[in-house]
Amino acid sequence: MSTTQDSPTVFISHRHDDKVIADALREAIMDWSSDEITVIQSSHDKSGPRIGKPLIPELMDNLGGANVVILVYTVDDADWTYCMFECGVATDPKTEETSIVVLQCAEDVPAPLSELLHVKPDNDSIRQFTQEFHKDPEFFPRLGHAFSKDVSDETLKKRSDALFEALDKKVPGRIRREKRRWHYMDLAMQLDANEISGIRDCSSDQEALNLTQDAVEEKCFVKEGSPQLFPHFGFNSYQEDLKIVDLYRRWEEDPKLKIKHNWLSSVCWQIMLIVRNKPSDDLSVAFNSLSDRNRWYIPVVNRCSVGADGQDLFFRVELYRVTPAGDCLRVYNPESGRCVKNRTR
């Protein structure tokens, strides 16, 4: 059961590289609140963890007591594991109610955060955030009322403009306007040591491919992806517990699809080469998008990482758009610096 508080607490979650953005946000909130709000920022020497204190218990206490957690989200390709951990602790149903706000300085946000309140570093979004921060009685759970419902519109505008100007100086334009060239999905697959060695020790690539295909169909989950990716396969958006084989089956079952290449087999082939520590080779399987019948894509496994136990495998698959040319597609090869043909039949 929630309990009321006399004064709220805001926790700012961010990567070390984004400290200057978190600093600007903390300074603005403290200026708004005249010390009526406790602002905790782990990288700030006066509000972060204390020297000599165990980090995790103190962090858990700070997050559990926070009314609002603001996540500063900048670049998509960074490691957000610790920030995701902080958001997970803050929203633990065993703790008091906490709201999460995402300061979205990138094109996309991770799928688990897609339903949260997003604030972009532009004038309109910052103005709405400032308004709700002061006057929305539900912005701070457990406070029981709006933080400052009687603040004048003139003061709100000044505070909103000041925050926008502060963030505009700290958030590089290249981050705010970041736009991915290729749609992507992140895959996760857990294999035990016997399965990994089985693929590596096969006498032929074909035998290893068969084992890889079995593992991918059973265990390879889509953890997140760019919003534009899922309609290519007949899904409106990301879904929980979605496997890559689900994408393939939904795509393959479309009655209007005339050319059905086994692009999933191509992804399995690339994963097999990675597990066997072999160089990549010809990527010749392109597929027709269900959201735009005039567009073709080649799925390319561009990144692989391994969990600490050596059994959790993570892959990023990007869809390279290619251009039809008769019976062939032409795709730019960054290694050779020229376009090469990839057959559609």
DAWOJO-V571127 format. One record per pair of residues at least 6 apart in sequence whose C-alpha atoms are under 7 Angstrom apart, sorted by sequence separation. I is the first residue (numbers start at 1). J is the second residue. D is the distance in Angstrom with one decimal. If there is no record, write none. Layout:
i=(I | I)
j=(J | J)
d=(D | D)
This chain:
i=(41 | 42 | 49 | 119 | 120 | 133 | 202 | 230 | 273 | 289 | 306 | 307 | 323 | 324 | 332 | 333 | 30 | 40 | 41 | 42 | 91 | 119 | 132 | 137 | 230 | 273 | 288 | 289 | 306 | 322 | 323 | 332 | 333 | 14 | 40 | 90 | 137 | 230 | 252 | 288 | 305 | 306 | 322 | 323 | 331 | 332 | 49 | 137 | 199 | 287 | 288 | 305 | 322 | 330 | 331 | 12 | 119 | 136 | 227 | 270 | 286 | 287 | 304 | 305 | 330 | 331 | 135 | 286 | 287 | 304 | 330 | 134 | 135 | 199 | 286 | 303 | 304 | 329 | 330 | 26 | 134 | 135 | 199 | 285 | 303 | 328 | 329 | 104 | 134 | 135 | 233 | 301 | 302 | 328 | 329 | 101 | 102 | 103 | 104 | 105 | 134 | 233 | 301 | 302 | 328 | 329 | 100 | 101 | 102 | 103 | 104 | 105 | 234 | 248 | 301 | 302 | 327 | 328 | 101 | 102 | 103 | 233 | 234 | 300 | 301 | 327 | 233 | 299 | 300 | 327 | 266 | 299 | 300 | 221 | 222 | 299 | 221 | 222 | 298 | 299 | 221 | 222 | 263 | 297 | 298 | 220 | 221 | 263 | 297 | 298 | 19 | 220 | 261 | 263 | 297 | 131 | 296 | 297 | 63 | 64 | 130 | 261 | 296 | 63 | 296 | 9 | 10 | 11 | 12 | 13 | 217 | 7 | 8 | 9 | 10 | 11 | 12 | 60 | 73 | 190 | 7 | 8 | 9 | 10 | 11 | 67 | 68 | 69 | 70 | 71 | 72 | 73 | 74 | 76 | 130 | 189 | 64 | 67 | 68 | 69 | 70 | 71 | 72 | 73 | 74 | 75 | 189 | 270 | 64 | 66 | 67 | 68 | 69 | 70 | 71 | 72 | 73 | 74 | 188 | 189 | 267 | 70 | 73 | 127 | 187 | 188 | 126 | 187 | 188 | 267 | 187 | 188 | 186 | 187 | 185 | 186 | 126 | 186 | 185 | 186 | 185 | 123 | 184 | 185 | 99 | 122 | 184 | 98 | 121 | 183 | 97 | 183 | 184 | 121 | 183 | 22 | 11 | 11 | 213 | 10 | 13 | 212 | 233 | 234 | 9 | 10 | 11 | 12 | 13 | 14 | 232 | 233 | 9 | 10 | 11 | 12 | 13 | 14 | 232 | 284 | 286 | 8 | 9 | 10 | 11 | 12 | 13 | 209 | 231 | 232 | 284 | 209 | 212 | 231 | 209 | 208 | 14 | 106 | 13 | 105 | 106 | 107 | 105 | 107 | 68 | 106 | 107 | 67 | 67 | 200 | 200 | 199 | 2 | 2 | 75 | 74 | 111 | 110 | 108 | 193 | 192 | 191 | 190 | 191 | 190 | 189 | 190 | 189 | 188 | 189 | 188 | 187 | 188 | 187 | 186 | 187 | 186 | 185 | 186 | 8 | 184 | 185 | 184 | 185 | 184 | 8 | 28 | 183 | 184 | 7 | 182 | 183 | 5 | 6 | 182 | 4 | 5 | 182 | 3 | 4 | 2 | 4 | 24 | 24 | 21 | 21 | 20 | 21)
j=(47 | 48 | 55 | 125 | 126 | 139 | 208 | 236 | 279 | 295 | 312 | 313 | 329 | 330 | 338 | 339 | 37 | 47 | 48 | 49 | 98 | 126 | 139 | 144 | 237 | 280 | 295 | 296 | 313 | 329 | 330 | 339 | 340 | 22 | 48 | 98 | 145 | 238 | 260 | 296 | 313 | 314 | 330 | 331 | 339 | 340 | 58 | 146 | 208 | 296 | 297 | 314 | 331 | 339 | 340 | 22 | 129 | 146 | 237 | 280 | 296 | 297 | 314 | 315 | 340 | 341 | 146 | 297 | 298 | 315 | 341 | 146 | 147 | 211 | 298 | 315 | 316 | 341 | 342 | 39 | 147 | 148 | 212 | 298 | 316 | 341 | 342 | 118 | 148 | 149 | 247 | 315 | 316 | 342 | 343 | 116 | 117 | 118 | 119 | 120 | 149 | 248 | 316 | 317 | 343 | 344 | 116 | 117 | 118 | 119 | 120 | 121 | 250 | 264 | 317 | 318 | 343 | 344 | 118 | 119 | 120 | 250 | 251 | 317 | 318 | 344 | 251 | 317 | 318 | 345 | 285 | 318 | 319 | 241 | 242 | 319 | 242 | 243 | 319 | 320 | 243 | 244 | 285 | 319 | 320 | 243 | 244 | 286 | 320 | 321 | 43 | 244 | 285 | 287 | 321 | 156 | 321 | 322 | 89 | 90 | 156 | 287 | 322 | 90 | 323 | 37 | 38 | 39 | 40 | 41 | 245 | 36 | 37 | 38 | 39 | 40 | 41 | 89 | 102 | 219 | 37 | 38 | 39 | 40 | 41 | 97 | 98 | 99 | 100 | 101 | 102 | 103 | 104 | 106 | 160 | 219 | 95 | 98 | 99 | 100 | 101 | 102 | 103 | 104 | 105 | 106 | 220 | 301 | 96 | 98 | 99 | 100 | 101 | 102 | 103 | 104 | 105 | 106 | 220 | 221 | 299 | 103 | 106 | 160 | 220 | 221 | 160 | 221 | 222 | 301 | 222 | 223 | 222 | 223 | 222 | 223 | 164 | 224 | 224 | 225 | 225 | 164 | 225 | 226 | 141 | 164 | 226 | 141 | 164 | 226 | 141 | 228 | 229 | 167 | 229 | 72 | 63 | 66 | 268 | 66 | 69 | 268 | 289 | 290 | 66 | 67 | 68 | 69 | 70 | 71 | 289 | 290 | 67 | 68 | 69 | 70 | 71 | 72 | 290 | 342 | 344 | 67 | 68 | 69 | 70 | 71 | 72 | 268 | 290 | 291 | 343 | 269 | 272 | 291 | 272 | 272 | 83 | 175 | 83 | 175 | 176 | 177 | 176 | 178 | 140 | 178 | 179 | 140 | 141 | 275 | 276 | 276 | 96 | 97 | 175 | 175 | 224 | 224 | 226 | 311 | 311 | 311 | 311 | 312 | 312 | 312 | 313 | 313 | 313 | 314 | 314 | 314 | 315 | 315 | 315 | 316 | 316 | 316 | 317 | 140 | 316 | 317 | 317 | 318 | 318 | 143 | 163 | 318 | 319 | 143 | 318 | 319 | 142 | 143 | 319 | 142 | 143 | 320 | 142 | 143 | 142 | 144 | 166 | 167 | 167 | 170 | 170 | 171)
d=(5.8 | 3.9 | 6.5 | 5.6 | 6.9 | 6.1 | 5.5 | 6.2 | 6.7 | 5.8 | 5.7 | 6.4 | 5.4 | 6.6 | 5.7 | 5.8 | 7.0 | 5.1 | 5.5 | 6.3 | 6.1 | 6.6 | 6.5 | 6.8 | 5.6 | 6.7 | 6.0 | 6.0 | 4.8 | 6.1 | 5.5 | 4.2 | 6.7 | 6.8 | 6.3 | 6.2 | 4.5 | 6.6 | 6.5 | 4.6 | 6.0 | 6.2 | 5.9 | 6.9 | 5.2 | 6.4 | 6.8 | 3.8 | 4.9 | 5.4 | 6.6 | 5.2 | 5.1 | 5.9 | 5.6 | 6.8 | 6.7 | 5.2 | 6.4 | 6.9 | 6.2 | 5.5 | 5.5 | 6.6 | 5.4 | 6.5 | 5.0 | 5.2 | 6.5 | 4.5 | 4.6 | 6.3 | 6.3 | 6.4 | 4.5 | 5.5 | 6.7 | 5.5 | 6.0 | 6.6 | 5.2 | 5.8 | 6.9 | 6.1 | 5.1 | 6.0 | 4.9 | 6.1 | 4.8 | 4.5 | 5.6 | 6.7 | 5.7 | 5.6 | 5.8 | 6.5 | 6.2 | 6.0 | 5.7 | 6.1 | 6.1 | 7.0 | 5.8 | 5.9 | 4.3 | 6.6 | 6.7 | 5.1 | 4.8 | 4.8 | 5.0 | 6.5 | 6.2 | 6.6 | 4.4 | 6.8 | 6.4 | 5.5 | 6.0 | 6.0 | 5.9 | 6.3 | 6.0 | 5.4 | 6.5 | 6.1 | 4.7 | 6.2 | 5.3 | 6.8 | 6.4 | 5.7 | 6.2 | 6.7 | 5.6 | 4.6 | 5.8 | 5.5 | 5.4 | 6.4 | 4.2 | 6.0 | 5.7 | 5.5 | 5.1 | 5.8 | 5.9 | 6.7 | 5.2 | 6.5 | 6.9 | 6.3 | 6.7 | 6.6 | 4.4 | 6.8 | 5.8 | 5.6 | 6.6 | 5.7 | 6.8 | 6.1 | 5.6 | 5.1 | 6.8 | 5.7 | 6.2 | 5.9 | 6.2 | 6.9 | 5.5 | 6.1 | 5.3 | 4.6 | 4.8 | 4.7 | 5.1 | 6.9 | 6.6 | 6.6 | 6.0 | 6.5 | 5.9 | 6.2 | 6.1 | 7.0 | 5.5 | 6.2 | 5.8 | 6.2 | 6.2 | 5.9 | 6.5 | 6.7 | 5.8 | 5.5 | 5.7 | 4.8 | 4.7 | 4.7 | 4.7 | 4.8 | 4.9 | 5.2 | 4.6 | 5.6 | 4.5 | 6.5 | 6.5 | 6.4 | 6.3 | 5.7 | 6.2 | 5.7 | 5.9 | 6.7 | 5.8 | 5.0 | 5.7 | 6.4 | 6.8 | 6.8 | 6.8 | 5.2 | 6.4 | 5.3 | 6.1 | 5.5 | 6.5 | 6.8 | 4.6 | 6.5 | 5.9 | 5.7 | 6.7 | 5.6 | 6.4 | 5.4 | 5.8 | 6.0 | 3.9 | 6.3 | 5.5 | 6.5 | 7.0 | 6.8 | 5.6 | 6.2 | 6.7 | 5.8 | 6.2 | 6.5 | 6.5 | 6.7 | 5.5 | 6.9 | 6.8 | 6.1 | 5.7 | 5.6 | 6.9 | 6.2 | 6.8 | 6.1 | 4.8 | 6.1 | 6.3 | 5.8 | 6.0 | 6.0 | 4.6 | 5.9 | 5.4 | 4.9 | 4.7 | 4.9 | 4.7 | 5.1 | 4.8 | 5.1 | 6.5 | 6.0 | 6.7 | 5.8 | 6.3 | 6.0 | 6.2 | 6.8 | 6.7 | 5.1 | 6.6 | 6.0 | 6.0 | 5.5 | 6.0 | 6.7 | 6.4 | 5.8 | 6.1 | 6.2 | 5.4 | 7.0 | 4.9 | 5.6 | 6.4 | 6.0 | 5.9 | 5.5 | 5.6 | 6.5 | 4.8 | 6.9 | 5.8 | 6.6 | 6.7 | 6.6 | 5.4 | 6.5 | 6.8 | 6.7 | 5.6 | 5.2 | 5.6 | 6.6 | 4.5 | 5.9 | 6.0 | 5.2 | 5.7 | 6.5 | 4.6 | 5.6 | 6.5 | 5.0 | 5.7 | 6.2 | 4.5 | 5.9 | 6.3 | 6.9 | 6.9 | 5.4 | 5.5 | 6.6 | 4.3 | 6.5 | 6.2 | 5.7 | 6.1 | 6.9 | 6.0 | 5.5 | 5.8 | 6.6 | 5.7 | 4.4 | 5.0 | 6.0 | 5.7 | 5.3 | 6.2 | 6.2 | 6.1 | 6.5 | 6.4 | 5.6 | 6.4 | 6.6)
